[in-house]
Amino acid sequence: VSSSTMADVVRVRFAPSPTGFLHIGGARTALFNILYAQKSKGTFILRVEDTDEKRSTNESLNAILRAMDWLGLEVDEGAVYNGQQKGDVGPYYQSERAEIYREVADDMVKRGVAYRCYCSKQVIDERRAAAEKEGRPYKYEKTCRDLPLVENETRPYAIRVKVDNEMDDEGNVGSITFHDKILGPITKSYNEVDDWIMVRTDGVPTYNFACVVDDHNMHISLVLRGQEHINSTFPQLTLYKALGWAPPSFAHLPLIMAPDRSKLSKRKHKEADVIIHKENGILHEALLNYIVRLGWSHGDDEVITREQMGEWFDFDSVGKTSAVYDNEKLLWFNMQWMKMLDPEIVADRLLPFLKNVQNSVMGDRVLADTPEAKDVRVKTVLALRERAKTLVEIAETANKLFFCQGVEIDPKAGKKFLTDDGRRLLAILREKFEALPAEAWHSSTTLIELVKKVAEEQSLGLGKVAQPLRVAITGNTASPGMGQTLELIGREQVLGRIDAVLVASAST
């Protein structure tokens, strides 16, 4: 079977089942489809495969849509929130397409390219068990293939497609071949494909039947999905042949493996959930950048913008072997993007994480929706983003250094720097800090100049004055620049933290 497009224009689709969250692999499939459509000036369709009534929920669909929105994966046509849809070839929910499937199946039975199968599940299970006992793969015996069609049938039945073996020039059983745009030609013998079930006895279409009907009716030109679906392609191609429809092209993406080299699973690996990365303080630009590099590359480029993805994407650079999830690599991408993005953007995204921090005295000075508070948040980002890996880490570090009530002094740092001379310098600094006008506390330059001036007056190097101050106001020997640190802590807390050291000194 040779693949050909159903339409002149590129139309691709992502077809999740709404039974849980958006998996990293699903996000990558959606992204690659979007990139191909974007580069080809085509259309990206979101179709919902919700025939599993017990497991499919509107909540799961909305969760998938929210995750796609967060990543910036825009849908041109198809399903949208709360069961709504947009486009001209719907419905885009399989649960609403039952009549379409029924008409196609009934027509195939009438034309003799499909048939009713009365074999019960128990009978099939017994035959399969016998085959396994004999060490051979089970293949349906075509028991019901040539039974006459009964009008007004009341017995329960499934519907199977007739798969006629093609013979090669030497009289041997032929094979099915399709050209995968990533993996090249893939072949399977007709001996390995049986008359498979299109519609179950309860009237529900099987995956292979429904997706072929949907792809044809929605004029899908390329089916781009994970390699776990390769084996589904062969029965689907037999259905295209039985229906006389031209199949789309196919491309199968490499699997994404967990660090232990098992398949990255929704059940076993929490990192498979796209939204958990948002909750963990990962920027969507970083996650998207990481996802696109799971199986695709552009030379030696690592940090890649969304615009570059759309410009550079092609199938020649998609890998054939499995990609392995690496959280440290994701964190590295996040660090790069926190430094690359406008600090105001990062500050806006930091706000929810600041609000979640416990034991804080931020208040309106940091959290309010005012230009002044936003300025504090921007300066927080600038002070901490060089070393932080996530927004959560920025928020927690900011609170520990700048926004908590008092600090706990590291014993080693206190012993080394909060000596009698160190406390003497702190008393001098405190007096000068208290005398500063309010506006001076909004200028890191003014604050560090004051510290430098004290050092000069005491004929000391800056470090001799700055380190006792740093330990007193942060509890440790490492912090962002002293001017930034003083400004972000603020007048009240700076004076309070110095006082705590001086009071402790007086009582010992």
C-alpha positions, 0 to 999 in steps of 0.5 A: 500500500503506497501512502498518498495525501487525501487533500492538496493542503496539509491537515494534521491532527492530535487525538487524545483520549480525555482520561487523564492529564496531558502526557509529555509525549502527547504534548510533543506529538501535538507540538510536532503536528503544529510545527509541520502544519505551520511550516506547510501553511496547513491546519492543526485539528484537535479531535477527542477520542472519547468512546470510552464512556467510563474513563472519559471525562470533561474534566480531563479534556479541560485539563488537556486543553489548559495544558495545551494553552499553557504551552502555547499549542493553539488549535486551528480546528476541532474541540475546545473547552467544555464540549464545544468545537469549531470547524466544518468537518465535525463533530470532533468528539468521537462520542458524537460520531456514532451514526457516522461509524454505523453507516460506514460499517453497515455499508461495508457489510452490504458491499461484502467487504466486512461481515458480522461475527457471532463468535462470543468473547468466551469462544475467542478467548478459549481459541486464543488460550489454545493457540498460546498453549501450542506456542503459536500466535492466535489469528481469527479463523474466519468462522463467520466470514461466509455466512449469509447476511440475515435481515433484521438480525436479533443475535449479538454480533461484532463486525469484522473487516475482510482482509484478503491476502495478496500474493506476490509474483511467486505465489507466496503470501504478500505483505503490506508496506508503507513509507514512514516519513521518519523511519522509512519503509515498514513492512508486515506480512498479510499472515500477521493481519487477521480479519480484525473487529471494526465494531464490537458487539455493544456497537462501539467502534474500535480504535482502528476503525474510528480513527480511519473514518475520522481521518478520511472525513476530516481530510487528514493528509498526515498522521503523525504519532508515536511509534507505539502506534506503528502496529496499528497502521497495518490494520488501518491500511487494510481498512483504507483498501477495503473502503477504496480510500486513499490513505494519508502519509504516516510518520511515527515519533520515537518513544520517550523513556523514563530515566530507568529506560522504561516507558515514561508512564502516566501511572509510574512517573509523575514527570509525565504530566505537563502541568506538574512542571508548571506547578514546579516552577518551570517556564512554558518556554523552557518545557516546550524547548525541552520537549522539541529536543526529545527526538528532534534537533537542529545542528548543535542548537539547544535553546530554541525559540518557538519561532525558530521551531516553526522555521527549522522543523523538518522530518529529516532531523527527527530521531529514530531511537527512543529519547530519555527524559532527563530532569536535569536537562529540563532544569538547565533549559529553565535556567536559560529561559529565566535569564533570557526572558524579560524580567517583567515577564518572569516577575509576573509568573513568579507572583503565584509562587511568592503568594504560596510561600509560608512564614512570610512578611511580604504583604502589599510591598511585594504582592500588591497589584501596584507598580511599586510592588511589581518593581520589587518583584522584578528586582527579586528576579534580577537578583536571583535568576542567575543561580535559581533553577525554577520559579519555586526556588526563586520564591523560596530563596527570596523569602529566606533572604529578603521577606521572612521575619528575621533570620537564623544565623549560621553558627559558623558564619556568626562565629567568623564575622559577628565578632566584637569588631563586626558588631561595632561596624553593624552599630555604625551601619545601623545608625546611618541606615536609620538616618536615610530618607525613605526614597534611598531604600528604593536605590541599591546604588545609594545603599551600597555607596553608604556601605562603601563610605563606612568602609572608607571611614573605617579604613577597611576594605569593603568585604570587612564591612559587607560580610558582617552586614551580610551575615546579620541580615541574611544569616549566611555569607552568600547573597546577591549584591549587597545593594540589591540585598539591602533594597529587597529586604527593606528598611524595617527588616534591615534595622530589625535584623541588625538589632537582633544581632546587637541585642543578642550581643548585649545579652552575652 
